[in-house]
Amino acid sequence: MEEWKQLLGDTITSPEELAQKLSLDKEIITTVHQKYPLRINPYYLSLIKDVNDPIWRQAVPDAMELDDTGFVDPLAEEDHSPVPNLTHRYPDRVLFYVTSQCAMYCRFCTRKRKVGYTCQSSTHDIASGLQYIREHPEIRDVVLSGGDPLIMEDDKIEYLLSKLREISHIQIIRIGTRIPVTLPQRITEKLCSVLKKYHPLYINCHFNHPREISEESTRACAMLAEAGIPLGNQSVLLKGVNDSPVIMKELVQKLLAIRVKPYYLYQMDLVSGADHFRTDVSAGLSIIKMLRGHTSGLAVPHYVVDTPKGGGKVALIPEPIVAYNDDSILLKNYEGDVYSYPTTLGQLTPVDMA
C-alpha cells in the first residue's frame, strides 16, 4: 500500500481516539465533532509539539467552535452556484468543488458547513459542473477546490483534468490544495506524471506557519515544481498561529526557498464556528507594512478580504499616499520617509530627468 494511503487509513476520526492520544476531555471533543467533524492524519499530528501550539490550533477541535457568531456560508458561495458544487462569481472563472474530503479538517475552514459530511461530489454533480463549463465560453479559468482535490485517486484527478482540457475555451486550470502541507506523502511520481500532462496547470498551496515547512513538504513541493507546475501559497491570518510579523516573515521567506510564491494572505472569513481565529484587520496591515522593503517583493503576498455576500476579494495595503494634488503626490516609503513625486511627465524639467 502506498504510504499516503496508509496514513489516511490510520487517520484519527473519532473523539475517543483523539481524547486518549492528546489527553483531552472526550465530551467536549465529541460535542464539537458532532457539528464539525474532526480528521487528523498521523503525519500532521506529528508536527504538534505543545498543547495549543500553532499546529494544534489548526487541527484539534476546540469548544470555542460552538460559539456560532458569523455566517454559515460567509462568501455566499451557494447564492452564486448555478449548478451543484460550482460557484460562478467572477466573469471569466469558476470554482469547481470536486470533493468534500481533506487529509486534515482545518478548524478555521470557511467551508465548515460542507467539509467532511459526504464522501465526495456525486458523479451527477461532476457531470453537471463540466456541462455548465462547456456551455459558458466566457469561462477561461477553472479552480478545482473542495475539500481537497488531491485527496482523490490519480485516475479521478486525471479524468477531471482531461475533461476540462477537452473544452476549447479553458485556458488555465488551477488546483487549490493543502495536501503538500497536511499529507505531503500524497505527492508521488505517479501523481506528478498525471498533472504535468495538463499544462498550463497552477497549484496554490496553503501553508500557514513555518513549522509546516518540513522535510516532507519541501520534497513534495520540489516534485511539483520539477513537474513544471508554478506554485503559489494562500495563507489565512489566524490568531495564535501566524498573526505576528516575525512569524509571517519567516514563513514567506521559507516558502520562496522551496519555490512557492506567497500569493494571498487572507483576512479570516466571517465563518460560523471560527471567531476565535479572527484578528483585527490592523494586524494584517501591520504584517504587510513590516514585509514591504524589509524582504524581497517576491515574498510579499496580497493581503485580501473576501467580502461577505459574494462581493469578491478586495486587496488592502498600508496607506502609502500621504497627500496628492494636480502637481504632485507625497509617498511614504517602508522606512516612514516621505517623498514628493510629480503626477505628470509634463512637470519634469530637463534637470529632473538627467
C-alpha positions as a printed NumPy array, in Angstrom:
array([[  0.   ,   0.   ,   0.   ],
       [  1.231,   3.485,  -0.847],
       [  2.424,   5.444,   2.181],
       [ -0.161,   8.186,   1.822],
       [ -2.998,   5.66 ,   1.759],
       [ -1.645,   4.004,   4.885],
       [ -1.518,   7.376,   6.63 ],
       [ -5.118,   8.052,   5.638],
       [ -6.064,   4.602,   6.9  ],
       [ -4.523,   5.459,  10.266],
       [ -6.181,   8.87 ,  10.428],
       [ -7.896,   9.844,  13.684],
       [-11.582,  10.482,  13.094],
       [-13.108,   9.566,  16.46 ],
       [-13.289,  11.81 ,  19.555],
       [-12.406,   8.844,  21.78 ],
       [ -9.122,   8.153,  19.991],
       [ -8.114,  11.806,  19.853],
       [ -9.021,  12.39 ,  23.514],
       [ -6.903,   9.433,  24.559],
       [ -3.917,  10.382,  22.409],
       [ -3.849,  14.049,  23.47 ],
       [ -5.314,  13.736,  26.998],
       [ -8.394,  15.796,  26.147],
       [-11.931,  15.99 ,  27.504],
       [-13.776,  13.41 ,  25.411],
       [-17.172,  15.012,  25.977],
       [-16.078,  18.388,  24.63 ],
       [-14.382,  16.865,  21.602],
       [-17.457,  14.726,  20.919],
       [-19.797,  17.718,  21.068],
       [-17.649,  19.71 ,  18.633],
       [-17.167,  16.688,  16.362],
       [-20.922,  16.193,  16.061],
       [-21.202,  19.64 ,  14.494],
       [-17.818,  19.972,  12.788],
       [-16.136,  16.605,  12.053],
       [-12.542,  16.017,  13.087],
       [ -9.857,  14.384,  10.986],
       [ -6.121,  14.402,  11.738],
       [ -3.696,  12.105,   9.968],
       [ -0.567,  10.812,  11.752],
       [  1.808,  12.984,   9.725],
       [  0.165,  16.304,  10.596],
       [ -0.344,  15.162,  14.181],
       [  3.416,  14.576,  14.418],
       [  4.039,  18.282,  13.771],
       [  2.354,  19.211,  17.09 ],
       [  4.951,  19.996,  19.762],
       [  2.894,  21.537,  22.554],
       [ -0.695,  21.946,  23.692],
       [ -2.32 ,  24.851,  21.84 ],
       [  0.718,  25.488,  19.65 ],
       [  0.151,  26.809,  16.078],
       [ -0.233,  23.294,  14.626],
       [ -2.539,  22.132,  17.423],
       [ -4.803,  25.153,  16.994],
       [ -5.345,  24.391,  13.304],
       [ -6.123,  20.684,  13.784],
       [ -7.612,  19.958,  17.211],
       [-11.32 ,  20.659,  17.863],
       [-11.988,  23.384,  20.423],
       [-15.101,  24.207,  22.437],
       [-14.902,  27.775,  21.098],
       [-16.085,  26.415,  17.731],
       [-19.543,  26.096,  19.277],
       [-19.821,  29.886,  19.579],
       [-21.898,  30.469,  16.471],
       [-21.165,  34.055,  15.545],
       [-20.563,  34.681,  11.863],
       [-22.152,  33.153,   8.785],
       [-22.662,  29.532,   7.794],
       [-21.82 ,  30.465,   4.184],
       [-19.792,  33.671,   4.678],
       [-18.95 ,  34.197,   0.998],
       [-22.433,  33.377,  -0.302],
       [-20.978,  30.622,  -2.456],
       [-24.321,  28.843,  -2.637],
       [-26.009,  32.027,  -3.903],
       [-23.611,  32.05 ,  -6.862],
       [-23.958,  28.355,  -7.602],
       [-25.833,  27.794, -10.897],
       [-25.358,  24.021, -10.583],
       [-24.411,  21.938,  -7.535],
       [-20.795,  22.221,  -6.365],
       [-19.81 ,  25.032,  -8.71 ],
       [-19.54 ,  28.754,  -7.932],
       [-19.524,  31.321, -10.737],
       [-18.87 ,  34.643,  -9.046],
       [-16.292,  36.286, -11.317],
       [-16.854,  36.851, -15.056],
       [-14.214,  34.526, -16.501],
       [-13.59 ,  31.884, -13.849],
       [-15.355,  29.347, -11.683],
       [-14.709,  27.352,  -8.526],
       [-15.446,  23.67 ,  -9.027],
       [-15.889,  21.669,  -5.801],
       [-14.926,  18.119,  -6.672],
       [-14.77 ,  16.512,  -3.213],
       [-15.72 ,  17.308,   0.366],
       [-12.823,  15.327,   1.849],
       [ -9.434,  16.564,   3.073],
       [ -6.384,  14.923,   4.625],
       [ -6.994,  17.044,   7.743],
       [-10.043,  19.094,   8.672],
       [ -8.832,  22.599,   9.492],
       [-10.742,  24.113,  12.397],
       [-10.907,  27.525,  10.682],
       [-12.226,  26.272,   7.325],
       [-14.539,  28.659,   5.507],
       [-16.496,  25.594,   4.327],
       [-17.071,  24.064,   7.748],
       [-20.685,  23.646,   6.631],
       [-19.672,  21.159,   3.92 ],
       [-16.293,  19.571,   4.533],
       [-16.38 ,  16.026,   5.808],
       [-20.111,  15.423,   5.608],
       [-20.268,  13.409,   2.392],
       [-17.842,  11.08 ,   0.663],
       [-17.395,  13.215,  -2.423],
       [-19.274,  15.135,  -5.032],
       [-21.614,  12.817,  -6.856],
       [-20.983,  11.661, -10.404],
       [-24.034,  13.681, -11.394],
       [-22.65 ,  16.842,  -9.777],
       [-19.323,  16.44 , -11.573],
       [-21.089,  15.892, -14.874],
       [-23.38 ,  18.89 , -14.421],
       [-20.403,  21.089, -13.48 ],
       [-18.495,  20.052, -16.579],
       [-21.559,  20.644, -18.729],
       [-22.034,  24.135, -17.282],
       [-18.409,  24.986, -18.059],
       [-18.799,  23.698, -21.631],
       [-21.875,  25.853, -22.161],
       [-20.23 ,  29.089, -20.951],
       [-17.441,  30.172, -23.311],
       [-16.662,  33.212, -21.151],
       [-15.072,  30.833, -18.632],
       [-11.348,  30.609, -19.298],
       [-10.087,  29.652, -15.817],
       [-11.277,  26.769, -13.61 ],
       [-10.196,  26.364,  -9.99 ],
       [-10.579,  22.837,  -8.643],
       [-11.385,  23.012,  -4.959],
       [-13.293,  21.158,  -2.284],
       [-12.412,  19.706,   0.169],
       [ -9.064,  18.917,  -1.341],
       [ -8.879,  17.739,  -4.968],
       [ -5.535,  15.989,  -4.466],
       [ -7.056,  13.626,  -1.874],
       [ -8.712,  11.846,  -4.792],
       [ -7.229,   8.865,  -6.601],
       [ -4.969,   9.523,  -9.583],
       [ -7.494,   8.226, -12.116],
       [-10.219,  10.532, -10.789],
       [ -7.888,  13.535, -10.958],
       [ -6.871,  12.61 , -14.494],
       [-10.488,  12.216, -15.544],
       [-11.324,  15.745, -14.376],
       [ -8.244,  17.328, -15.93 ],
       [ -8.711,  15.533, -19.236],
       [-12.384,  16.541, -19.463],
       [-11.519,  20.164, -18.744],
       [ -8.742,  20.146, -21.331],
       [-11.259,  18.95 , -23.93 ],
       [-13.103,  22.273, -23.513],
       [-11.533,  24.669, -26.021],
       [-12.178,  27.902, -24.126],
       [-10.485,  26.717, -20.913],
       [ -7.037,  28.283, -20.853],
       [ -5.976,  27.78 , -17.241],
       [ -6.618,  25.073, -14.673],
       [ -5.799,  25.735, -11.039],
       [ -5.868,  23.394,  -8.059],
       [ -6.333,  24.68 ,  -4.54 ],
       [ -4.818,  22.165,  -2.134],
       [ -3.443,  21.778,   1.371],
       [ -2.078,  18.296,   0.626],
       [  1.595,  19.427,   0.373],
       [  1.144,  20.756,   3.928],
       [ -1.063,  18.183,   5.631],
       [ -0.191,  14.983,   3.739],
       [  2.886,  15.609,   1.561],
       [  3.35 ,  11.86 ,   1.059],
       [  0.408,  12.078,  -1.364],
       [  2.632,  13.89 ,  -3.862],
       [  4.046,  10.943,  -5.768],
       [  5.858,  10.495,  -9.041],
       [  2.727,   8.923, -10.495],
       [  0.573,  11.89 ,  -9.477],
       [  3.098,  14.342, -10.901],
       [  3.176,  12.437, -14.184],
       [ -0.601,  12.886, -14.393],
       [ -0.571,  16.572, -13.53 ],
       [  2.194,  17.562, -15.937],
       [  0.146,  16.357, -18.92 ],
       [ -2.406,  19.141, -18.493],
       [ -0.413,  22.374, -18.536],
       [ -0.92 ,  25.263, -18.078],
       [ -1.713,  23.992, -14.605],
       [ -1.171,  26.004, -11.417],
       [ -1.292,  24.886,  -7.805],
       [ -1.978,  27.093,  -4.803],
       [ -0.849,  25.543,  -1.528],
       [ -1.917,  26.586,   1.955],
       [  0.965,  26.93 ,   4.42 ],
       [  0.089,  28.985,   7.5  ],
       [  3.131,  28.546,   9.737],
       [  6.873,  27.992,   9.21 ],
       [  6.778,  24.681,  11.107],
       [  4.572,  23.266,   8.355],
       [  7.574,  23.528,   6.042],
       [  9.141,  20.173,   6.861],
       [ 11.482,  17.835,   5.041],
       [  8.432,  16.028,   3.667],
       [  6.572,  19.139,   2.485],
       [  9.768,  20.51 ,   0.956],
       [ 10.161,  17.297,  -1.039],
       [  6.528,  17.42 ,  -2.156],
       [  6.815,  20.996,  -3.406],
       [ 10.075,  20.182,  -5.184],
       [  8.391,  17.326,  -7.052],
       [  5.529,  19.566,  -8.157],
       [  7.895,  22.357,  -9.212],
       [ 10.031,  19.915, -11.175],
       [  6.872,  18.776, -12.968],
       [  6.689,  22.334, -14.312],
       [  3.844,  23.463, -12.055],
       [  4.017,  27.056, -10.735],
       [  3.289,  27.014,  -7.009],
       [  1.633,  29.775,  -5.012],
       [  0.592,  29.973,  -1.396],
       [ -2.601,  31.214,   0.194],
       [ -2.313,  31.757,   3.954],
       [ -5.109,  32.708,   6.303],
       [ -4.345,  35.212,   9.041],
       [ -5.062,  33.259,  12.24 ],
       [ -4.924,  34.459,  15.832],
       [ -2.371,  32.477,  17.791],
       [ -0.951,  30.891,  14.651],
       [  0.623,  33.481,  12.372],
       [ -0.647,  36.925,  13.469],
       [  2.92 ,  38.082,  14.046],
       [  5.139,  39.996,  11.615],
       [  8.117,  37.905,  12.727],
       [  6.344,  34.588,  12.113],
       [  4.936,  35.733,   8.783],
       [  8.317,  36.991,   7.583],
       [  9.869,  33.636,   8.417],
       [  7.045,  31.834,   6.614],
       [  7.194,  33.807,   3.366],
       [ 10.974,  33.622,   3.167],
       [ 10.956,  29.868,   3.734],
       [  8.226,  29.485,   1.114],
       [ 10.376,  31.171,  -1.523],
       [ 13.242,  28.868,  -0.573],
       [ 11.084,  25.853,  -1.521],
       [  9.89 ,  27.51 ,  -4.755],
       [  6.446,  28.548,  -3.505],
       [  5.409,  32.152,  -4.206],
       [  3.433,  33.845,  -1.4  ],
       [  0.235,  34.852,  -3.207],
       [ -2.54 ,  35.761,  -0.773],
       [ -2.783,  36.467,   2.928],
       [ -6.495,  36.212,   3.688],
       [ -8.266,  38.029,   6.442],
       [-10.134,  35.302,   8.333],
       [-13.591,  34.878,   6.793],
       [-16.678,  35.615,   8.883],
       [-17.411,  31.9  ,   9.161],
       [-19.547,  30.5  ,  11.944],
       [-17.559,  28.489,  14.481],
       [-14.201,  30.169,  13.852],
       [-14.49 ,  33.557,  15.535],
       [-11.635,  32.696,  17.928],
       [ -9.225,  32.684,  14.979],
       [-10.166,  36.163,  13.756],
       [ -7.771,  39.081,  14.139],
       [ -8.304,  42.782,  13.716],
       [ -7.616,  43.98 ,  10.172],
       [ -4.875,  46.181,  11.604],
       [ -2.866,  43.023,  12.354],
       [ -2.746,  42.133,   8.668],
       [ -1.867,  45.682,   7.652],
       [  0.977,  45.7  ,  10.189],
       [  2.346,  42.474,   8.748],
       [  2.318,  43.817,   5.186],
       [  3.892,  47.089,   6.352],
       [  6.686,  45.153,   8.027],
       [  7.282,  42.945,   4.986],
       [  7.439,  45.728,   2.388],
       [ 11.007,  46.872,   1.961],
       [ 12.271,  44.549,   4.685],
       [ 12.248,  41.477,   2.455],
       [ 12.088,  40.915,  -1.291],
       [  8.938,  41.895,  -3.123],
       [  8.554,  38.275,  -4.224],
       [  7.905,  37.39 ,  -0.582],
       [  5.072,  39.885,  -0.025],
       [  1.581,  38.421,  -0.512],
       [ -1.548,  40.38 ,  -1.329],
       [ -3.489,  40.966,   1.899],
       [ -7.121,  40.48 ,   0.954],
       [-10.575,  40.492,   2.455],
       [-13.014,  38.163,   0.736],
       [-16.091,  40.296,   1.231],
       [-19.312,  38.824,   2.648],
       [-22.322,  38.038,   0.472],
       [-20.202,  37.224,  -2.559],
       [-18.659,  40.628,  -3.161],
       [-15.277,  39.148,  -4.074],
       [-11.745,  39.867,  -2.925],
       [-10.537,  43.354,  -2.011],
       [ -6.804,  43.949,  -1.524],
       [ -5.702,  46.028,   1.465],
       [ -2.367,  47.809,   1.776],
       [ -0.902,  50.138,   4.401],
       [ -1.655,  53.657,   3.139],
       [  1.441,  54.853,   1.233],
       [ -0.171,  58.068,  -0.042],
       [  0.281,  60.991,   2.333],
       [ -1.354,  63.587,   0.042],
       [ -1.7  ,  64.41 ,  -3.618],
       [ -2.925,  67.15 ,  -5.937],
       [ -2.696,  68.044,  -9.619],
       [  1.035,  68.715,  -9.357],
       [  2.489,  66.03 ,  -7.118],
       [  1.887,  63.096,  -4.856],
       [  3.505,  62.615,  -1.455],
       [  4.53 ,  58.997,  -0.855],
       [  5.695,  57.306,   2.345],
       [  8.278,  54.54 ,   1.907],
       [  8.874,  51.472,   4.075],
       [ 11.116,  53.459,   6.456],
       [  8.484,  56.108,   7.005],
       [ 10.245,  58.771,   4.925],
       [  8.052,  60.974,   2.709],
       [  8.93 ,  61.777,  -0.906],
       [  7.306,  64.081,  -3.435],
       [  6.719,  62.67 ,  -6.907],
       [  5.37 ,  64.637,  -9.902],
       [  1.989,  63.432, -11.079],
       [  2.64 ,  64.034, -14.802],
       [  5.687,  63.883, -17.038],
       [  4.908,  67.42 , -18.205],
       [  6.025,  68.76 , -14.838],
       [  9.519,  67.303, -15.163],
       [ 12.374,  69.648, -16.069],
       [ 15.435,  68.548, -18.062],
       [ 17.394,  68.616, -14.768],
       [ 14.821,  66.335, -13.124],
       [ 15.245,  63.843, -15.958],
       [ 19.047,  63.896, -16.018]])
